[in-house]
């Protein structure tokens, strides 16, 4: 893997870093207190090219690739993970559209997402989280119109999305019966269930969606009929690079806070110095794992196992090191508004979404066994 960054990658990383320091850092605590990231934040991210990093320029994207996306997610997450989760999901939706959409779908939605409109990912259901094959939402074709009925759960910014990519059952049981649809956020029959009152990421809305006879044209089908499972798995592979990068960013922010605290306090004890050294070592290893997966994706090489390795390693280390950072800061780290206090709450879910740590281990072990 070439560790030399290209000019576009550096440009995206630096733009994200400046925005995080200059715009997000002074407001991140206020976002959490109000449980809202203002829409203007995403428009500004769009203007910087950060809402569609790996989407072709012809559709409004930056065309900077997955390595650039990983770097940007790390920089934004270092300051505000609530902002980065919405940025990450919208990037995922844009990539899915660019990869599987037809020309009309790409032209209609990709530029809007690139400019800061939000896209949501309507895959999970109460009984179909880690196993999409258990999905019960249905889509029935009636006189050239798809009629969707069902519920979705744990949908990031489902209440403010301009478009939701919805998976539904069209043909029989199991994963092969799933198809994928583009549903406008204001479609009649699409309703928002109660927002989740979450431990972390409190400025990022998570809600359920209810589809009651939602009618979309036949052209709203994304990709081939029955091809929904393949689309979901490919999207999740790329999404895991984003989640790993987000976890690195959150843990890096906690590490920065703990390091500054120890430095200001004078010479740390040997035990504290060793803990800080372990954090620095694991963060560096995490960055390399994420960039390896991203680089393989950019090169068109298989990266499923690498993405799961990065996610399993980095999210668990980020959780552990956020706790370490809080303990190194002592009672100051427990106060509401403290950077490490928020990091500890925000990073916990990274071991759950885009596939739990257990799911990542299943993916890794299957790949390992196939390799002999």
C-alpha positions in Angstrom: 0.0 0.0 0.0 1.4 3.4 -1.0 1.3 5.6 2.1 1.9 8.8 0.1 -1.3 10.8 -0.2 -2.3 12.3 -3.5 -3.2 16.0 -3.9 -7.0 15.4 -3.9 -6.7 13.3 -0.7 -4.7 16.0 1.0 -7.2 18.6 -0.1 -10.1 16.7 1.3 -8.4 15.9 4.5 -7.2 19.4 5.1 -10.7 20.9 4.2 -12.3 18.5 6.8 -9.7 19.4 9.4 -10.1 23.1 9.0 -13.9 22.9 9.1 -13.8 20.7 12.2 -11.5 23.0 14.1 -12.9 26.3 13.0 -16.6 25.6 12.6 -17.5 22.4 14.5 -15.3 22.7 17.6 -16.9 25.9 18.9 -20.4 24.6 18.4 -20.2 20.8 19.0 -21.4 21.0 22.6 -24.3 23.3 21.7 -25.3 20.8 19.0 -25.6 18.1 21.6 -27.4 20.2 24.1 -30.0 21.1 21.5 -30.0 17.6 20.0 -29.7 19.1 16.5 -27.0 19.7 13.9 -28.2 22.7 11.9 -28.9 22.1 8.2 -26.4 24.8 7.2 -23.6 22.6 8.5 -24.3 20.0 5.9 -24.6 22.7 3.2 -21.2 23.9 4.2 -19.8 20.4 4.1 -21.3 20.0 0.7 -19.6 23.2 -0.6 -16.3 21.7 0.6 -16.9 18.5 -1.3 -17.3 16.3 1.8 -20.9 15.0 1.3 -20.1 13.0 -1.8 -16.4 12.3 -1.6 -16.3 9.2 -3.8 -19.1 10.2 -6.2 -18.1 11.1 -9.8 -17.8 14.8 -10.6 -20.4 14.4 -13.3 -22.9 14.0 -10.5 -21.7 16.7 -8.3 -19.2 14.6 -6.3 -15.5 15.1 -5.5 -14.3 11.9 -7.1 -11.5 11.8 -4.5 -11.9 8.2 -3.5 -12.3 6.1 -0.4 -8.9 7.0 1.2 -9.9 10.6 1.1 -13.3 9.8 2.5 -11.7 7.8 5.4 -9.4 10.8 6.2 -12.3 13.2 6.1 -14.5 11.0 8.4 -11.6 10.8 10.9 -11.1 14.6 11.0 -14.8 15.5 11.4 -15.4 12.7 14.0 -12.4 14.0 16.0 -14.6 17.0 16.9 -18.3 16.0 16.3 -19.3 12.4 15.7 -23.0 13.5 15.4 -22.1 15.5 12.3 -19.9 12.7 10.9 -22.5 10.0 11.1 -24.9 12.0 9.0 -22.1 12.9 6.6 -21.1 9.2 6.4 -24.6 7.9 5.7 -25.2 10.5 3.0 -21.9 9.6 1.4 -23.0 5.9 1.4 -26.3 6.8 -0.3 -24.5 8.8 -2.9 -22.1 6.0 -3.7 -25.0 3.5 -3.9 -26.8 5.8 -6.4 -23.7 6.3 -8.4 -22.9 2.6 -8.6 -26.4 1.1 -9.1 -28.7 3.9 -10.2 -29.7 4.6 -13.8 -28.8 8.0 -15.4 -32.1 9.6 -14.4 -31.7 8.5 -10.8 -28.1 9.7 -10.6 -28.9 13.1 -12.1 -31.9 13.6 -9.9 -30.4 12.7 -6.5 -26.6 12.8 -6.5 -26.1 16.5 -7.0 -28.7 17.2 -4.2 -26.9 15.0 -1.8 -23.5 16.4 -2.8 -24.8 19.9 -2.0 -25.8 19.0 1.5 -29.2 17.3 1.2 -29.4 14.2 3.3 -29.8 10.6 2.2 -31.0 7.9 4.6 -30.3 4.1 4.5 -33.6 2.2 5.2 -32.3 -1.4 5.7 -32.7 -2.4 9.3 -35.9 -3.6 10.9 -36.8 -4.7 14.4 -36.4 -8.3 13.5 -33.9 -7.9 10.7 -30.8 -6.0 11.9 -27.8 -8.2 11.4 -29.7 -10.5 9.2 -31.5 -8.7 6.3 -32.9 -12.0 5.1 -35.5 -11.7 7.9 -36.9 -8.5 6.4 -40.7 -8.3 6.3 -41.3 -4.9 4.6 -42.9 -5.6 1.2 -43.1 -3.9 -2.2 -45.8 -5.0 -4.6 -46.0 -3.9 -8.2 -49.5 -2.7 -9.1 -50.2 -1.2 -12.5 -46.7 0.2 -12.9 -46.5 1.5 -9.4 -44.6 0.0 -6.4 -46.6 -0.1 -3.2 -44.4 -0.3 -0.1 -45.6 -1.4 3.4 -43.6 -2.0 6.5 -41.4 -0.4 9.2 -37.8 0.4 9.4 -35.8 1.0 12.6 -32.6 2.8 13.7 -32.6 5.1 10.7 -30.1 7.9 11.0 -31.7 11.3 10.1 -34.7 9.5 8.7 -36.9 12.4 9.7 -34.9 15.0 7.6 -33.7 12.9 4.6 -34.5 14.1 1.1 -34.4 10.5 -0.2 -34.4 7.2 1.6 -33.0 4.0 0.0 -35.5 1.4 1.2 -35.1 -2.3 1.0 -38.2 -4.4 0.7 -39.3 -7.9 -0.1 -40.5 -8.4 -3.7 -40.0 -12.1 -4.4 -40.3 -14.8 -1.8 -38.4 -15.6 1.3 -34.7 -15.1 2.1 -32.1 -12.6 1.0 -32.7 -13.3 -2.7 -36.2 -11.9 -2.5 -35.1 -8.4 -1.6 -35.1 -5.3 -3.9 -34.1 -1.7 -3.4 -36.1 1.5 -3.9 -35.6 5.2 -3.9 -38.3 6.9 -1.8 -38.5 10.7 -1.5 -38.5 11.9 2.1 -41.8 13.6 1.5 -43.6 10.7 -0.1 -47.2 10.3 1.0 -47.5 7.4 3.4 -43.9 7.7 4.7 -44.1 8.5 8.4 -41.6 9.0 11.2 -41.9 7.0 14.3 -40.6 8.2 17.6 -36.9 9.4 17.8 -34.6 7.3 19.8 -33.4 8.8 23.1 -29.8 7.7 22.8 -26.8 7.4 25.0 -24.5 9.1 22.4 -24.6 10.8 19.1 -27.4 12.9 20.6 -27.3 15.6 17.9 -27.8 13.0 15.2 -31.5 11.9 15.0 -32.2 8.2 14.9 -35.8 7.2 14.3 -38.1 4.6 13.0 -39.9 4.9 9.6 -43.4 3.7 8.8 -44.4 2.9 5.3 -48.2 2.7 4.8 -49.1 2.2 1.1 -46.2 4.3 0.0 -46.5 4.5 -3.8 -43.5 5.1 -6.0 -43.2 4.7 -9.8 -41.7 1.6 -11.3 -38.6 3.7 -12.1 -37.9 4.0 -8.4 -36.5 0.5 -8.4 -32.7 0.8 -7.7 -30.7 -1.8 -9.5 -32.3 -5.1 -10.7 -35.4 -6.6 -9.1 -34.1 -9.2 -6.5 -30.7 -7.5 -6.4 -31.3 -5.7 -3.1 -29.2 -8.0 -0.9 -26.1 -7.6 -3.1 -26.5 -3.8 -3.1 -26.8 -3.8 0.7 -23.7 -6.0 1.2 -21.6 -3.8 -1.1 -22.8 -0.7 0.6 -22.1 -2.0 4.0 -18.5 -3.0 3.1 -17.8 0.6 2.1 -19.8 1.9 5.1 -17.6 -0.1 7.5 -14.5 1.8 6.3 -16.5 4.9 7.3 -17.4 3.5 10.7 -13.8 2.5 11.4 -12.7 5.9 10.5 -15.3 7.5 12.6 -14.2 5.5 15.6 -10.5 6.5 15.0 -11.6 10.1 15.0 -13.6 9.9 18.2 -10.8 8.1 20.0 -8.3 10.6 18.6 -10.2 13.4 20.1 -10.3 11.7 23.5 -6.6 11.0 23.2 -5.8 14.6 22.4 -7.8 15.7 25.5 -6.0 13.2 27.7 -2.6 14.0 26.4 -3.2 17.8 26.9 -4.3 17.1 30.5 -1.2 15.0 31.3 1.0 17.6 29.7 -0.5 20.4 31.7 -0.3 18.4 34.9 3.5 17.9 34.6 5.4 14.6 34.5 2.9 11.7 34.4 3.3 8.5 36.4 4.8 5.6 34.6 1.5 3.8 34.5 -0.2 6.9 32.9 2.6 7.3 30.4 2.2 3.6 29.4 -1.5 4.0 28.9 -0.9 7.0 26.7 1.7 5.1 24.7 -0.8 2.2 24.2 -3.4 4.7 23.0 -0.9 6.2 20.5 0.2 2.8 19.2 -3.3 1.5 18.7 -4.5 4.7 17.1 -1.7 4.5 14.5 -2.4 0.8 13.9 -6.1 1.7 13.4 -5.4 4.4 10.9 -3.3 2.0 8.8 -5.9 -0.7 8.9 -8.6 1.7 7.8 -6.4 3.2 5.0 -5.5 -0.3 3.8 -9.2 -1.2 3.4 -9.9 2.1 1.7 -6.9 1.8 -0.6 -8.0 -1.7 -1.7 -11.5 -0.4 -2.5 -10.0 2.5 -4.5 -7.9 0.0 -6.4 -10.9 -2.2 -7.3 -9.6 -5.0 -5.2 -11.6 -7.2 -2.7 -11.8 -5.4 0.6 -14.6 -7.1 2.5 -12.3 -8.8 5.0 -10.0 -5.8 5.4 -13.0 -3.6 6.1 -14.3 -5.9 8.8 -10.8 -6.3 10.3 -10.5 -2.5 10.5 -14.0 -2.1 12.0 -13.7 -4.8 14.6 -10.2 -3.7 15.8 -10.8 0.0 15.7 -14.2 0.3 17.2 -13.3 -1.9 20.2 -10.0 -0.1 20.7 -11.7 3.3 20.4 -14.2 2.3 23.1 -11.4 1.1 25.4 -9.2 4.1 24.8 -12.0 6.6 25.3 -12.5 5.0 28.7 -8.7 5.3 29.3 -8.8 8.9 28.4 -11.6 9.6 30.8 -9.8 7.9 33.6 -6.6 9.8 32.8 -8.5 13.0 33.1 -10.2 12.0 36.3 -13.3 13.8 37.6 -12.8 16.5 35.0 -13.5 14.0 32.3 -16.9 13.1 33.8 -18.4 16.6 33.6 -21.0 17.2 31.0 -19.4 19.1 28.1 -16.0 17.4 28.6 -14.7 16.2 25.3 -13.8 12.7 26.6 -17.2 12.4 28.3 -19.0 12.9 24.9 -16.4 10.7 23.1 -17.1 7.8 25.5 -20.9 8.0 24.8 -20.5 8.6 21.1 -18.1 5.8 20.3 -20.1 2.9 21.9 -22.5 2.5 19.0 -19.6 2.0 16.6 -19.4 -1.6 17.7 -23.0 -2.1 16.7 -24.0 -0.3 13.5 -22.9 -1.4 10.0 -22.7 -4.9 11.7 -21.9 -5.7 15.3 -18.4 -6.8 16.4 -19.8 -10.4 16.3 -20.9 -9.9 12.6 -17.4 -8.6 11.8 -15.8 -11.7 13.3 -18.1 -13.9 11.2 -17.1 -12.1 8.0 -13.4 -12.3 9.0 -13.5 -16.0 9.9 -15.3 -16.9 6.7 -12.7 -15.2 4.6 -9.9 -16.8 6.6 -11.4 -20.3 6.1 -11.8 -19.7 2.4 -8.2 -18.7 2.1 -7.2 -22.1 3.6 
